Amino acid sequence: MTGLRKSIPRVAPKAYEYVKSVLDFGFHNAHSVGMTGRLERQFAQRFGHTFGIAHCNGTATMQSALLAAGVGAGDEVIVPAFTVFSTPAVVLQCNAVPIVVDVDPDTWTMSVDEVRRHITPRTRAIIPVSICGLPPDLDPLMQLAKEHSLVVIEDNAQCVLGKYHGRIAGSIGHFASFSFQASKTITCGDGGILICTDEDLALAARKAATLGFKDLTVKPGNTAVSEQLRCQPDYQRHDRLGWNQRLPEIACAVALAELERVEELAEMRSYSARAWHRVVQDFSWLVPQKTPDGYENAYWTWAARITRDDIVWADLLSTFIELGGDGFYGSYQPAHLEPVFANLNAAVDAAPDRYPHFAGRLPRYARGMCPVWEKIQPRILMLKTNYFDTDDADRQAEILAKTLKRFN
Ligand SMILES: Cc1ncc(COP(=O)(O)O)c(C=O)c1O
């Protein structure tokens, strides 16, 4: 790493300038200063695709991708057990069936063997998640997708500038989805972007994000139909069903400014990750997420697993905080164990006629479905990497070292 500044501002200085230009221009129905277009073009280019479609968050992006890919009632979409609930939720939201598969025991990303084992004639898509910042094993997944005509949507909400065998994560699937939510590397508070290269898919996603307006195009920033068209009383506006998921121009202005310093943001995350890593090398009972050769982890968070049975997760947290640490997070529940699934199973059992697309097709979501992740999940620590001053990261690492010594 070269040239990392010791400290960087929380918000890109350019964001103020870009937001001011939006405000100075004012708000008009079909004109703008072009921040959405600039964000869409530059983001797609930076992440190896042609088209970008800004969205109001990184869940909406995947709703659009699934709709654009034609995924609908009763279709199956494969998702990993270790993810934020957005990933299975979008599948249910288009009335399709989430098939939750187990993860690799060391990287905690989607297991390729499990994906292969769960493909059926009804499978339409796979959503591999770059969890904590680590890309999954994408080449064999793309090969499976090719063999079975599946669409791959990379969920890269947590992976900004991660790499997979020399390629930037996000450039490999048919679509990639990113989030600009407040904890993410590029943020404007809330927001997201979907990128892809196939023009038909891009146009379908654009329409999915904007109420299916007939005359929208894939041109960057084309999120509104022209006044000449829309003022006509006989103009038929909508030729397909879509959500309404646009990202406001002001938010695009902030996201653009953050994108323009993305290397610096990513390097700050890596700096913190290296600081945590140095500490745990002396403690064999805390095993970090494995980054295999040929991969670069973008470290949205730095995660490790407690392997000693006598150490209680909550005791580690309280000691860390007591010594001045910032705290850490536990992992989300395995996706299939969130009560929404058991409730859905019960609702379908009680009234199968109301859910014809799920009746007889929904798996029984329960413990035992993904034993690898179910065993590891309660023992995970997720440490912060969003320090904007290297001294803060170093100080926190020292506190972690003191904490761990108490348990040795
Ligand atoms: C892996 C993953 N997928 C999807 C999302 C959803 O993003 P958003 O909160 O912008 O909808 C997030 C972020 O919370 C995430 O971490």
Ligand as a Chemical Component Dictionary entry (heavy atoms), coordinates in Angstrom:
data_LIG
# 
_chem_comp.id                   LIG 
_chem_comp.type                 NON-POLYMER 
_chem_comp.pdbx_formal_charge   0 
_chem_comp.three_letter_code    LIG 
# 
loop_
_chem_comp_atom.comp_id 
_chem_comp_atom.atom_id 
_chem_comp_atom.alt_atom_id 
_chem_comp_atom.type_symbol 
_chem_comp_atom.charge 
_chem_comp_atom.model_Cartn_x 
_chem_comp_atom.model_Cartn_y 
_chem_comp_atom.model_Cartn_z 
_chem_comp_atom.pdbx_ordinal 
LIG C1 C1 C 0 -24.944 -8.532 1.626 1  
LIG C2 C2 C 0 -25.954 -7.434 1.556 2  
LIG N1 N1 N 0 -26.930 -7.519 0.642 3  
LIG C3 C3 C 0 -27.855 -6.560 0.526 4  
LIG C4 C4 C 0 -27.858 -5.465 1.343 5  
LIG C5 C5 C 0 -28.968 -4.479 1.208 6  
LIG O1 O1 O 0 -28.559 -3.188 0.966 7  
LIG P1 P1 P 0 -29.516 -1.983 1.388 8  
LIG O2 O2 O 0 -29.472 -1.859 2.867 9  
LIG O3 O3 O 0 -28.918 -0.802 0.678 10 
LIG O4 O4 O 0 -30.876 -2.309 0.863 11 
LIG C6 C6 C 0 -26.837 -5.307 2.286 12 
LIG C7 C7 C 0 -26.737 -4.108 3.146 13 
LIG O5 O5 O 0 -27.298 -3.927 4.177 14 
LIG C8 C8 C 0 -25.871 -6.325 2.415 15 
LIG O6 O6 O 0 -24.889 -6.234 3.319 16 
# 
loop_
_chem_comp_bond.comp_id 
_chem_comp_bond.atom_id_1 
_chem_comp_bond.atom_id_2 
_chem_comp_bond.value_order 
_chem_comp_bond.pdbx_ordinal 
LIG C1 C2 SING 1  
LIG C2 N1 SING 2  
LIG C2 C8 DOUB 3  
LIG N1 C3 DOUB 4  
LIG C3 C4 SING 5  
LIG C4 C5 SING 6  
LIG C4 C6 DOUB 7  
LIG C5 O1 SING 8  
LIG O1 P1 SING 9  
LIG P1 O2 DOUB 10 
LIG P1 O3 SING 11 
LIG P1 O4 SING 12 
LIG C6 C7 SING 13 
LIG C6 C8 SING 14 
LIG C7 O5 DOUB 15 
LIG C8 O6 SING 16 
# 
